[in-house]
Amino acid sequence: MRFFGLKACDTCRKALKALAAAGHSPQVIDVRADGVSDADRAAIIAQFGDAAINRASTTWRGLTDAEKDAAPADLLAAHPTLMKRPVIEVDGGWTIGWKADVQAKYLGD
């Protein structure tokens, strides 16, 4: 299990705590500190497309209109913190966010 998120993100911290309590030991990739590989970024975009961009983020609000019009892959390459979080990969399967459906998948609720 690989967990893409931010150390400062409250949702990511809650998700990691819940995953640990459920017996998971994810490999944590901090998108700001560690970055996201080209292959992982391509897989995330292939899976989620435009939904991979967090349009509620502070980073998004700081972009110019021209920057906001860029392709999702280009946006994530330039600004990895724009990625909606957390993104979790297990055996080639991907999930995004920490809503009830994702929690049920990993926590068995």
Secondary structure by P-SEA (a helix, b strand, c coil): cccccccccaaaaaaaaaaaaacccccccccccccccaaaaaaaaaaccccccccccccccccccccccccaaaaaaaccccccccbbbccccccccccaaaaaacccc
